[in-house]
């Protein structure tokens, strides 16, 4: 019975899949730790950019908003800056 157990190869595929899965998880964690700081910096940049955008929920101030946006765009064009003017 012991020799039959040692010769049986049915469980080897399961062991191989377990090893490959563990290696894949380890690679994923390694990549995640490598790119984490860059993604966090990008996320903070996006958050700060989006926090400066005003969202109008009605059309009451639409004309004033468009005039202000046009003035800001003109000021940016004159200064050659891509940064929003607040």
N, C-alpha and C positions, 0 to 999 in steps of 0.2 A: 504494500500500500504506500509506503514511503517512497519507493522508487518510482511508482506511477505518478505520485504528486510532483516529484522533481522533474520528470520528463514532460509533464503536461505544460503546454505553451498557451493555453487559452487566456490566462491572465496577463500575458506579456503586453498585449495591445492596450489593455487598460492602464498598465504602468507607464507605457510610452505616452499615452494621451495625458496622463496626470503630469508627467514631467514636462511635456510641451506646453500644457496650460500654465504650469507654474513659471516656466520661462517667459511665456507671453505676458503674464501679469507683472513679472519682474521688469521686463523691458518697458511696459507701459508706465510703471512707477518711475523708472529711471528717466524716461523722456519727460514725464510730467514734472519731475524735480528740476530738470534742465531748463524747461521753458516757462516755469511758474512765474519767475520775476518779470520776464518780458510781458507776459500776458497781464499780470497785475498792473504794470505801468501803463500798458495800452488801455486797460479798463478804466484806470483813473483819468487818463487823458480824454477818453470818450465821455466819462461822467462829467468832467469839468466843461467840456464843449457843449454838452446837452443842457447843462444847468444854466448856461447863459442865453438859451433860446427862450423867447417869450411865446407862449401859446395863447392865441386869442380864441375865446369860446363864444364870441358873438361878433356880429358884423357892425356893431355900433361904432367902434373906433377904427374901422377898417381903413378909411381914408387917411387918418392921422398915422396909422401904422405903416401904410404904403409910402407916405411922404417921408417918414423917418427912415425907413429901410432904404429908400432911394438916396437920401442924404448921406447915410452911412456908406452905401456902395460908392457914391461919388467921392467921399473923403478917402476911402480905401484906394480907389483908383488913382487919386492924386498923390497919395503917400507911397503907393506901390506895395502896400502891406496886405498880407493875407489874413492877418489876425482880425477878429471882430472888434469893433469899436463899441464900447459900452458907456 
